[in-house]
Each structure stands twice: as structure tokens, then as C-alpha cells.
Amino acid sequence: MPFIVFFLVHDIVKLRSGVVGRIPDIVVWPASEDQVVEIIEGAKKYDVAIIPIGGGTSVSGALECPKYEARSICSLDMSIMNKIIYIDEENLLCRAQATFFLLLNEKGFTCGHEPDSVEFSTLGGWVATRASGMKKNKYGNIEDLLVHVTLITPQGYIRRQCQVPRMSSGPDLHQVVLGSEGILGVVTEATIKIFPKPEVKKYGSLIFPTFRHGVNFFREVARQHCECASLRLVDNEQFSMGQAMKIDDG
């Protein structure tokens, strides 16, 4: 089975030094929600710890195994569950599993949520880590896009019975699931808001005499309510680092 592994800086240091540390005792790839339920029930029965894995970008350190965990560890890789359940073009909603970003673009839509790891990260990972994207100024963070989510726990399913943008009948379940980092259960599906792909994309850059001038510019943009999808202020060191790590397309 083909797979891609991404590493944090300290992961690379460990590999180069020959000190890998603890690794999962087993890795499983569920292909359906029912299989996720079976795996979690089995782990509960035999007292096995589960670490859910989305795209494996490891921003949250999900590839690491706790050093002092006495139980066997199962890595639950969600990458195979990558279907779009449906696209509601009238209400601009999409219900999907893990990897759906490129499939959505092919249909002429975007969710507008683009973290730095967008090519590799997953919808479930975005929800579980309460992710933010580079275009949040226009489209919002993942909590602003989320309409419905399914979380499978050792006690069963957690999900709302209706699918509406907002409810005011008690505590918001989504606020419990968002940012839960896999400690409560596994996100298998989610419904999010979508938007037609923009017909035009324009990019530009400005050079400021000092970093403070750049900060003041950002504040003025906010005061004027200019709806730029993305604004990023970098200093010379960050810019030089970005250029040094840039992949040569040629």
C-alpha cells in the first residue's frame, strides 16, 4: 500500500541519530465507518490505545507514540476513507470523509480552508485540530465552516440529529469535537460550507521599510474592512528561509 510520511524537525533529528523511539504495534486502514466502529470496539475490549492519523503532516505530533504508555498502541490511519458523500449545490454544503480537497475543486467548488498542509491534511484532521487556514479572512476558520460532524467513540456515535448552520438548544456539540485532538474519538465524516471557485485570483507583494510599517498597514486594512482572502507579513529572515526551501519546478 503506497503511503507518504512527513516528519517534524525533531523527527528528522531522531532518525539521523538512529534513535527512533517507540513505534505503533499495529497500523490499520479502515475503509468504512463500520470498520472504524469495529476497530474501536476491539481496542476497548482488549485495552489497546488508539492514535488516529489523518494526513500524517504531524503538526500536532500525532505520529509520536507516548513513551510510557503500557498498553499496545494502534495507529488508525484514515487516509483510505476519502469519499465525497454528497455536494448540495443549492445550499452550498459538502459532506465528505478524509481527503476531499482536490475532488471538490474538480467539481467547481472550494471550501476556502487552506492551511499550509492543505495538499496532505484531511477534513477530520482539520476538525480534530481546530485548524486555521491562510484564507480565513474571507472564508473563516474550520469552526466557521463546520455544519455537522460524526465522531465515533468507545461509547458509540456522537452527532447532532439535524444539519443546520446554527442551534441554540443547549451546549454546542461541535465545540467539544473541535480541537479534541483524537482524545474523544475519531472523526469519520463532516459537512462543511462550500463556495464556488473564484473566477479570478490575483496575487501581489509590497515591501515596507520596517516590520512596524507592515503591521500598521495590516491594521489599516482591517479598519477599512478590505476583504483580502489572505495577507501575510514576513521579515527578511523568514523570506530568505522560504526561498531556500523552495522546490525547483524545473
Phi and psi in degrees as a GROMACS rama.xvg file:
@    title "Ramachandran Plot"
@    xaxis  label "Phi"
@    yaxis  label "Psi"
@TYPE xy
-70.0071  143.333  PRO-2
-153.189  162.703  PHE-3
-123.478  135.302  ILE-4
-117.268  132.709  VAL-5
-116.92  150.682  PHE-6
-128.957  146.073  PHE-7
-77.7531  168.496  LEU-8
-59.3208  -43.3067  VAL-9
-70.6756  -22.8967  HIS-10
-65.4646  -42.7613  ASP-11
-64.091  -40.1771  ILE-12
-61.2752  -42.6595  VAL-13
-62.7998  -42.9465  LYS-14
-64.8009  -42.402  LEU-15
-68.0761  -30.2063  ARG-16
-86.9743  -6.62132  SER-17
81.0408  11.4427  GLY-18
-109.195  96.5632  VAL-19
-85.9229  -35.297  VAL-20
84.4021  -164.738  GLY-21
-76.6147  142.771  ARG-22
-122.243  161.658  ILE-23
-60.4756  148.29  PRO-24
-77.685  -25.7068  ASP-25
-153.956  145.89  ILE-26
-121.315  130.275  VAL-27
-125.715  147.152  VAL-28
-121.042  89.6179  TRP-29
-67.3871  144.613  PRO-30
-107.347  -4.12564  ALA-31
-153.898  165.143  SER-32
-63.2163  -37.7756  GLU-33
-61.6799  -37.6342  ASP-34
-68.9067  -34.5834  GLN-35
-61.5466  -43.6887  VAL-36
-59.6352  -45.5734  VAL-37
-62.367  -41.5495  GLU-38
-65.0353  -44.5667  ILE-39
-66.3362  -40.1703  ILE-40
-63.1808  -40.3147  GLU-41
-65.3713  -40.4665  GLY-42
-64.5769  -38.81  ALA-43
-64.7066  -42.1046  LYS-44
-65.1991  -41.1189  LYS-45
-103.945  12.1091  TYR-46
57.3916  54.3988  ASP-47
-108.694  133.524  VAL-48
-79.8751  137.025  ALA-49
-112.585  133.257  ILE-50
-117.196  107.788  ILE-51
-69.6251  140.43  PRO-52
-124.728  129.791  ILE-53
-94.8163  -102.762  GLY-54
-87.4453  -8.69819  GLY-55
75.227  19.2264  GLY-56
-70.9831  -19.8655  THR-57
65.1278  26.5679  SER-58
-61.2096  -36.0568  VAL-59
-95.8512  7.49092  SER-60
74.1666  24.9945  GLY-61
-69.4252  -15.0075  ALA-62
-81.8178  -9.37633  LEU-63
-88.3707  142.84  GLU-64
-101.422  136.657  CYS-65
-58.4994  130.837  PRO-66
-63.5812  -37.0461  LYS-67
-104.166  16.4929  TYR-68
-71.8462  118.897  GLU-69
-78.4924  -24.7554  ALA-70
-79.9787  162.767  ARG-71
-65.2879  149.49  SER-72
-117.204  129.432  ILE-73
-110.729  124.651  CYS-74
-91.0072  116.47  SER-75
-98.9178  97.5046  LEU-76
-88.8758  118.331  ASP-77
-94.3671  10.7067  MET-78
-67.7688  -24.4083  SER-79
-73.9524  -29.9175  ILE-80
-79.1409  85.5231  MET-81
-128.158  34.2661  ASN-82
-94.2675  150.14  LYS-83
-90.0481  119.317  ILE-84
-71.3  -48.2428  ILE-85
-164.158  159.407  TYR-86
-121.569  120.682  ILE-87
-97.5973  96.3233  ASP-88
-70.5772  -27.0695  GLU-89
-72.6686  -45.1406  GLU-90
-97.2805  2.28323  ASN-91
53.6343  59.6326  LEU-92
-131.162  150.168  LEU-93
-136.881  129.457  CYS-94
-108.21  125.213  ARG-95
-147.022  169.798  ALA-96
-96.8804  -118.914  GLN-97
-86.2154  -80.8152  ALA-98
-93.2154  107.474  THR-99
-135.388  -4.98881  PHE-100
-58.195  -50.9855  PHE-101
-68.2941  -37.4531  LEU-102
-62.7101  -38.3228  LEU-103
-66.4215  -41.4248  LEU-104
-62.3345  -36.4581  ASN-105
-64.3584  -24.5942  GLU-106
-86.5131  -1.68328  LYS-107
90.5557  17.375  GLY-108
-127.414  165.645  PHE-109
-142.919  151.411  THR-110
-93.1202  -9.81443  CYS-111
75.7338  -3.63414  GLY-112
-92.6743  110.855  HIS-113
-132.761  80.299  GLU-114
-67.0104  169.178  PRO-115
-58.9862  -24.769  ASP-116
-96.9442  21.7975  SER-117
-57.3258  -33.9708  VAL-118
-69.2471  -20.8706  GLU-119
-121.187  -27.2339  PHE-120
-76.4592  169.397  SER-121
-121.287  162.978  THR-122
-60.5901  -45.2674  LEU-123
-61.5704  -37.6907  GLY-124
-65.962  -38.9595  GLY-125
-59.5882  -45.104  TRP-126
-67.2443  -46.7683  VAL-127
-65.9076  -27.0944  ALA-128
-103.498  3.00342  THR-129
50.5318  60.0225  ARG-130
-73.8658  155.043  ALA-131
-120.397  150.929  SER-132
-119.724  167.695  GLY-133
-68.852  -20.4345  MET-134
-110.637  30.3318  LYS-135
-66.2966  -22.3683  LYS-136
-58.573  -34.9489  ASN-137
-97.7091  -42.9429  LYS-138
-103.21  -17.0621  TYR-139
92.0549  173.28  GLY-140
-83.6189  177.842  ASN-141
-62.2299  -32.6292  ILE-142
-67.4336  -23.2583  GLU-143
-81.3274  -21.0981  ASP-144
-96.1382  -22.3833  LEU-145
-72.7761  128.132  LEU-146
-111.074  -35.885  VAL-147
-155.826  145.812  HIS-148
-144.328  146.215  VAL-149
-112.837  123.583  THR-150
-120.142  126.069  LEU-151
-102.237  124.777  ILE-152
-120.838  171.669  THR-153
-61.9001  -17.0348  PRO-154
-98.8095  -2.56041  GLN-155
126.317  -160.891  GLY-156
-81.8553  145.366  TYR-157
-125.346  115.556  ILE-158
-165.938  152.067  ARG-159
-74.2212  152.096  ARG-160
-83.4558  -13.018  GLN-161
-125.596  160.997  CYS-162
-123.362  88.4527  GLN-163
-132.619  157.271  VAL-164
-63.059  -29.7866  PRO-165
-152.29  144.216  ARG-166
-134.796  152.045  MET-167
-134.114  41.0108  SER-168
-118.529  61.9179  SER-169
109.57  -176.861  GLY-170
-58.7273  146.445  PRO-171
-84.0694  114.76  ASP-172
-59.5685  -35.3402  LEU-173
-61.2295  -34.0715  HIS-174
-68.0334  -21.2924  GLN-175
-78.7945  -40.8989  VAL-176
-75.6229  -41.9735  VAL-177
-60.8432  125.942  LEU-178
77.6439  11.2024  GLY-179
-75.0779  -13.5147  SER-180
57.8664  28.0559  GLU-181
82.874  1.69839  GLY-182
-79.6736  -19.2835  ILE-183
-99.2693  -28.2576  LEU-184
169.643  -165.383  GLY-185
-117.009  125.439  VAL-186
-77.9611  120.989  VAL-187
-106.379  -33.0263  THR-188
-146.082  156.266  GLU-189
-152.818  148.746  ALA-190
-109.169  127.799  THR-191
-130.657  161.617  ILE-192
-73.4939  144.781  LYS-193
-128.958  167.834  ILE-194
-140.577  151.118  PHE-195
-61.0035  142.293  PRO-196
-61.2309  135.712  LYS-197
-62.5487  139.943  PRO-198
-71.365  -29.4103  GLU-199
-133.979  137.203  VAL-200
-122.441  128.519  LYS-201
-122.177  137.1  LYS-202
-123.575  148.28  TYR-203
-157.767  169.212  GLY-204
-142.329  150.015  SER-205
-128.909  146.522  LEU-206
-113.696  126.031  ILE-207
-106.677  148.492  PHE-208
-65.3098  -31.1613  PRO-209
-141.515  163.429  THR-210
-63.7768  -36.315  PHE-211
-61.3198  -38.7911  ARG-212
-60.6055  -39.4105  HIS-213
-64.1833  -41.7621  GLY-214
-61.6674  -44.1382  VAL-215
-63.2946  -36.6518  ASN-216
-62.1868  -44.4037  PHE-217
-60.1471  -40.8453  PHE-218
-64.9362  -38.0786  ARG-219
-69.2576  -37.4764  GLU-220
-59.1594  -42.1618  VAL-221
-65.8358  -41.1212  ALA-222
-64.2504  -35.9861  ARG-223
-83.4165  -2.30638  GLN-224
56.2151  40.2266  HIS-225
-75.0447  126.173  CYS-226
-93.5309  71.1095  GLU-227
-82.3145  133.376  CYS-228
-63.606  -35.9302  ALA-229
-149.713  135.171  SER-230
-133.878  134.546  LEU-231
-138.838  129.368  ARG-232
-108.079  122.336  LEU-233
-126.353  150.675  VAL-234
-93.9935  179.085  ASP-235
-63.2576  -37.2554  ASN-236
-65.836  -44.9829  GLU-237
-65.7339  -39.9382  GLN-238
-63.0786  -44.0874  PHE-239
-63.7174  -39.8744  SER-240
-63.9863  -42.4307  MET-241
-62.0781  -40.829  GLY-242
-68.1867  -36.5167  GLN-243
-68.0707  -30.8662  ALA-244
-95.5758  2.554  MET-245
-67.8544  136.58  LYS-246
-79.2181  133.613  ILE-247
-79.1504  111.196  ASP-248
-67.5035  -22.1766  ASP-249
